[in-house]
Each structure stands twice: as structure tokens, then as C-alpha cells.
Amino acid sequence: MNDNAKTPTGNPGAGGARTKGDVLLEVRGLKIDGESDEIWRPIVKGVDLSLKRGEVLGVIGESGAGKSTIGLAAMGYARPGCRISGGSVVFDGLDLVSASDEQRRKLRGSRIAYVAQSAAASFNPAHQLMPQTIEAELREGLRTKAEAEKDAVELYRRLRLPNPEEIGFRYPHQVSGGQLQRAMTAMAMTCRPDLIIFDEPTTALDVTTQVEVLAAIRDIVEQFHTAAIYITHDLAVVAQMADRIMVLRHGLEVEEAPTREMLSNPKQDYTKSLWSVRKLGKEEQPGGDAILQVKNVTAAYGNAVKVLNDVTVTVPRGRTVAVVGESGSGKSTLARVITGLLPPIAGEIVFDGKVLPRALKDRNPDILRRIQMIYQMPDTALNPRQTVYEVIGRPLEFYLGLTGAKKEARILELLKLIEMDEGHLDRLPGELSGGQKQRICIARALAAEPQLIICDEVTSALDQIVQEEILKLLLRLQRELNVSYLFITHDIATVRAISDEIVVMFQGQVVQQGPKTRVLSPPYPPYTELLLSSVPEMDPDWLSNLLAKRKAQPAAMQSQDR
Amino acid sequence: MTDSAHIPPQGSLVAAQAPSRRRGKASRLWRDLRKAPASAWFGLIVIAVYVFTSIFAPLLAPYSETELVGGAFDPWGGQFLLGTDQLGRDMLSRLIYGARNTVGIAFLTTMLSFVLGGALGLMAAISGGWIDQMLSRTVDVLMSIPQLIFALVLLSILGPSVLNLIVIMAVLDATRVFRLSRSVAQGVVVMDYVEAARLRGEKLPWIMRREILPNIMPPLVAEFGLRFCFVFLTISALSFLGLGIQPPTADWGSMVRDNAALITYGDITPLLPAGAIALLTVSVNFVVDWFLHKTSGLRE
């Protein structure tokens, strides 16, 4: 690997050739406190970590485990409202905790770089990609502008961005999310840093796009021999990327081991429970009569392009139909059409034997009551100023006319149904965990005593363990209440866990619909195959094998590189 | 397995502190008040004194606000604690009644402008489409005319009665409230919980009052404090120009104008009503600052 020849010679303190094996980052007894209500509470409670040059460390754990906080602390940075209260972070001989701001600033961008979860939120929308990519280099005076731009184009090419010569002159909103994430990786790479911290770089992306980004990141980290900390909550992803894996929980290290060893032989119970999540599965049951029929529906926003094109979907009573597809495939639009938020241009929706009025305002409360919806982000689906009591109580009052003691009794019943208790009644959403918030959303839907619940990516914002609990809860509720689900998701593991039937959508059209076992077994239509093969698996060789296979048949790759 | 295992540490501590059922709003308010900085306390006390004075003005004032009780421009001390004005009315009594008139009118005007501007702003944000366009363009037109001059013109056409003053000022001020509430509400309208309320079949007033209003209160309250000060100053300015609150009603703005000549002789009496205006303005801003700091969640 002679790429080092191209690195700028002015790299401060790089100390000549980089050799794999020296310790680059040494974190000892790191403690970080976070402030809320003017009280400091520990977030990270003494974590040790050491990283050698050229090594990739995967950090996994549920949200709130302190992953991102540790990632930032590796740069000697604490978010506002956080402080490093103990321990040391030694980067190449310099303790970043006690170093001056000036010293730390010199390192950041040039020797330590950071790739954030949402590239869309991290780029300045008012500037083109190129000036943002090379900003750190120019600031440090490592290269002239012309050289830096040439190098950036080279990086874009290596990251397999389309039109590497021109893409730098686009604005962030003119490229796709996956491309933007790669551009951000290029930005991190420009100074050829010793260490890059990736904070969930692919979490916001579709599986099909994720594969591209993962492959690009892995290649470039290997090519430039960069050490990396890769933070994620997705085990399968970390298995592809990391040499070693560290499992965190509640600000403490649970376990650390080389990737293959960790995957084949996890030691701690907590780690094992993380592994077991993916094994949840539901017996497929054949459907009975249809509760919902979407017949030849076509819909569009404004008079623009059709988002749904002649879509036909049937949901049997008391069963779960999963709608899968990447973002932009029209999954969520389908939900909006069914709920009446977006009246269709053509086609009709039959619910429980009757044709539904197209628009929301024409539907009577009883129809509204029977179709409920659960959202992807429980944070935005619950009004932050309403207590649990108000959130669950309102549909009871609105649809069923319950008040006073009757209402309260029913609320407590519902809370019990979702495995929560009256201690939560007065909580505001901000005082609940993500999983609890989603439970409250489920209770709100159940309060209306619906026949159909539309679940829009309800588990994708949650950690894997919480995901499993929510899915189990939904399955149990279906058994007990015989409610039907239309389950929108892009996660095949979730589909396996919950569905009876599957609808595969691509660019506003239904590619395939059928019972789970049939859709998930070969032969697949080409798009279904691409989608299924893009779902990361726990096997650490999965990405390499997949890329090798796709290279052999490049047609499938191009179909989705939009 | 229950979810409680996944509450982050701060969550469990909150749970431990929270009283079991139905936390009272009063206790929460008292807790916030105890933590309030000195400036906020100062502001609150001053505002309380003003409110007290304006409510109990007839009991506090030694004389009536209109009665001629002494000679023109009597000095301080003796029978008249703060002397008399150009007609021989007691200055202290007029100051006390002025609190009632000026502050009362300013408060009513601000309230009215917030009810009007806030309701229309929320409606525009929720409904969108042609309703939004129509309201917004109307507001643009109103705002394109300088406010003080517009008010002067309207007052001279309609006559400077207290009712006209309140309505005209409220409508002109509502334009700014409209813009603010519309723009902050637009950020809330797109949230899933508003969509959830719509899907439930909730009507416009419920969505406005229960789903959106509580979430946009902080900027609106801050704006209320500022707008109150501006309305207050504008009314004083109008009175100073002779089109605001009409004599013989005591008003701080016109009191400054009527006694301004005294400044030339080194008498600070005309500065008293001006000082009263300034003190209230500063106090309101102190309180608003504290409220903003408390609700914005900004650190450092």
C-alpha cells in the first residue's frame, strides 16, 4: 500500500511512515457527566479503550449507552451540557483532556476527523460540497487550493461517487443521502487523518444504499491505513467493518473481543441477548376475508410525478401485511392514501366491505376510529406538552365518550396491556425512554379499538432489544384483539418477525405480493433479490462476498445507483 | 422483560423525585420561582407593585386625577408630595392614576393583538393554501405602512377615543404577532402528533389550542413582553403627540409633554412619569429574559 506517498508532507507530527501496530489512542478510566435540571449525572462511568494504528474498533450498544459521547470524547470534545470529569484520552502521546483548546483544535480535522450520522444536517446547505470538503486542509495550510481540489476529486472517485469531477460543485440538496454520506467521508479523509470517528454513518440510509456506503468506507479506511472508531447499534454492520468489537451498556464496557470471536462466542448475557434478537419469527398464517383492499390506486403530490402507480394491496382480517421497499418507493405514501391524508387520483379503497371516502374530511369519526396509525418516531408522534394520561385519554373521550372514573379505569387497563403502570400516568414524553414512548403510541392507537393499525416503520428508530419487545407486544396484541396490521418497513428482519404476507414496492409500484414464505424464498424478481441481498448479515465476510458476487453481475448494482 | 431496564439513569432519577400522582402546576411554578435570578425577582416585584397600584389607584391616591387642588407648578413637599402640574393637579395622584390608564390600556391592547394575531397566525399555519395566502398578504400590506404614522392617520379620522386607540393599536400590532405565531406554528404543524390529531378527526380549534399552542408558548410569551413595551411606548408617544389618551385623564406620556418646560428650570418632575415608563419596560424585559432562559433550554 503506497498511498502514503501521496499524503501531504506537512502533516503536523505525523512522524513519517505510519506503521500498523503502534498504539494511537489510549483511553483510560474515562468518565463523562451530563447535566439535566442543574444536576450532573454520570453518562460514561469509567471506560478503557485502546486503538492501534490502522485498526477499526466497533462500538455497539443501545441508545443512551454513551457510544456517541465516547466517540466525541476521543477527540477531546464534550457536547454542551456534558463534561469530561475523569480519566485520560491520550492521542499519539498528547492527553486531550488536559490539552489546551489551541492544541486540540490543531488536531481536529487534520489528524482526527469525525463523520456524523446525518450528513444532510452536517453540511452547510449554502455552500457547494467542494469548498466544504477541503476547508480543513486550507485552514491548516496543508495544501494549495488547486492541489486540494485535485485530491478531493480523487477521493470522490475512490469513494465511487458518480461524476467525481463535477459532484464537488453541487450543493448538498442536489445529491442523495448516500452520496452525501460518502462526500462527508471524503471530507474526513482529505487531511489523511490518523483517526476517523464514524458515528452511525449509515443508520439513516436504506439497506440498498447502506451497502454502497459501507463498502466505500471500508475500502478507503483500508487504503489509507486509517484507524477508526465505528459507532453503531447494528451488529451486522459492525461485523462487516470492525477488527474488534466493544459492547457498551449504561456507560460501562460489557465486553470487548476481536470481531470473529465476539460473533461466534459472546461471553456476557447482555451480549448474547443482543445476538438473539434477530431470531424472532412468526408462524405464517393464511389470510381470511379482507379487512382492507386498496384497488388500483394512483396518487401524486400536486400535479407532479405519480408517487403511486396502479397499486393494489389486500390486508386480510387479523393478519399482518408488511410493505417493504427503499425510501422513495411509495410505502409511506400508501399509508397517507389509506388514511385519507392524500386523496388518490384514481382507484378506490375498500374497508370492511365499504368503499372509503377519498379525503379525510369526508370520513366520519367511526371510520377514523377503526383505522389507526403508529408512527416511526415516537418523539414527534407524541405532543411533548401532553402527559400520558392526556394522550391516551383523548381518543377514549373523543371516540367512545368516556369521562371521569370510567376513562381513568380504561387508561389503566390500556397501560397494563402495553406493560406499563399508573406510575407513568403523569409523565411527559420527555420523561420516558424511546421504547416506552412507542408503547404509549401503541396504547393511543388501541384506545380507539381499531380494526386496522398502520405501522409506519415503528421499530426503525429503536434499539434492537427494544425493537424485539415492541414486535413481541404487537404480536401479542394481534392474538388477543384480532387487529390487522399494515406494517411498513425497510428492515427484512422485522418483516420475518412479524408478517404473514409481504408486499414489495419499488418506485411507486408493487413488485411482488404474496405469503411470507413464498416472497422470501427463491426464485426472486430482480428487485426483491437486490433488497434481500442488501440486508446485512452477521457473517463478517458477508459484505466481501456480496460485493464479489455483485461484481460478477453488475446489472443489479446499477439499477439502484440513482 | 419490562422497559424500565432501558430508562437512562437520568430517567430513573426523575422517577424517584416525581411525586406519585397529578403534580400540581402551582408547586412546579414555585420551584421555578425559587431558582429565578435576582433580576427576575426584581422585575416580578416591580410589575406586582404596578399592578397593585393600578388596581387600588382610588384608594392610594391622595387626590383625584382631574381635580385642581393647588397652584400651577407647586414645588415638592408639604401638601403635595411631588408638587403639582401646569394646571395645579396633584402630581403623585396623577402618577398613580396614570399607572391604571396607561398600563391598563397597553395591557388590553397587547392582549387583544395577541388573541387576534395569534389565532389568525395559527389558522394560517394549519390551513395553508389560500387562507394562508390571503391573511399573509393582508398583513404584508398593513405592515408596509409605518405603524406610528398609520395610527396617527386612523386616529385623526376616527377620533382619539380610548376604544379606538385600543383597537387600532391592537390591529396594527397583531400583524407582527401574526407573523411570529405563523412561522413558529409552521414548525409544529408538520409534527406527527398534529397529523395524528387530524387523523383522529379533531377540529381546528382543538388542534390550535391543545396541540400547537402549548408548544409555541415560549416565543409568544417573550414576544408578549416585548410587544407590551412597544405598545406602551407607542401609546405614550401618541399621547405626547396629543392623539393618545385625552386630557384630563392622567397618562404618563402626556404628563411628560405637559410638564416638559420644567426641565429648563432644573426641576426633574417631568422625568418621573418617564422614569415610571422606563422602569416598567426594564422590569418586563427582565422577566421575559428569565422565562426565555428557562424554557429555551440553552446552556452556557
HADDOCK unambig.tbl for C-alpha pairs under 7 A between the chains (distance, minus, plus):
assign (segid A and resid 41 and name CA) (segid B and resid 10 and name CA) 7.00 0.50 0.50
assign (segid A and resid 64 and name CA) (segid B and resid 8 and name CA) 5.96 0.50 0.50
assign (segid A and resid 80 and name CA) (segid B and resid 299 and name CA) 6.88 0.50 0.50
assign (segid A and resid 81 and name CA) (segid B and resid 299 and name CA) 6.59 0.50 0.50
assign (segid A and resid 365 and name CA) (segid B and resid 201 and name CA) 6.24 0.50 0.50
assign (segid A and resid 368 and name CA) (segid B and resid 199 and name CA) 6.66 0.50 0.50
assign (segid A and resid 368 and name CA) (segid B and resid 200 and name CA) 6.08 0.50 0.50
assign (segid A and resid 368 and name CA) (segid B and resid 201 and name CA) 6.85 0.50 0.50
assign (segid A and resid 369 and name CA) (segid B and resid 200 and name CA) 6.86 0.50 0.50
assign (segid A and resid 380 and name CA) (segid B and resid 191 and name CA) 5.73 0.50 0.50
assign (segid A and resid 380 and name CA) (segid B and resid 192 and name CA) 5.41 0.50 0.50
assign (segid A and resid 380 and name CA) (segid B and resid 193 and name CA) 6.22 0.50 0.50
assign (segid A and resid 381 and name CA) (segid B and resid 191 and name CA) 6.94 0.50 0.50
assign (segid A and resid 381 and name CA) (segid B and resid 192 and name CA) 4.53 0.50 0.50
assign (segid A and resid 381 and name CA) (segid B and resid 193 and name CA) 4.29 0.50 0.50
assign (segid A and resid 382 and name CA) (segid B and resid 193 and name CA) 5.30 0.50 0.50
assign (segid A and resid 383 and name CA) (segid B and resid 193 and name CA) 5.74 0.50 0.50
assign (segid A and resid 383 and name CA) (segid B and resid 211 and name CA) 6.71 0.50 0.50
assign (segid A and resid 385 and name CA) (segid B and resid 214 and name CA) 6.46 0.50 0.50
assign (segid A and resid 385 and name CA) (segid B and resid 215 and name CA) 6.76 0.50 0.50
assign (segid A and resid 419 and name CA) (segid B and resid 2 and name CA) 6.89 0.50 0.50
assign (segid A and resid 423 and name CA) (segid B and resid 20 and name CA) 6.60 0.50 0.50
assign (segid A and resid 426 and name CA) (segid B and resid 21 and name CA) 6.48 0.50 0.50
assign (segid A and resid 426 and name CA) (segid B and resid 22 and name CA) 6.13 0.50 0.50
assign (segid A and resid 431 and name CA) (segid B and resid 11 and name CA) 6.13 0.50 0.50
assign (segid A and resid 432 and name CA) (segid B and resid 11 and name CA) 6.94 0.50 0.50
assign (segid A and resid 433 and name CA) (segid B and resid 6 and name CA) 6.86 0.50 0.50
assign (segid A and resid 433 and name CA) (segid B and resid 7 and name CA) 5.31 0.50 0.50
assign (segid A and resid 435 and name CA) (segid B and resid 3 and name CA) 6.78 0.50 0.50
assign (segid A and resid 436 and name CA) (segid B and resid 3 and name CA) 6.49 0.50 0.50
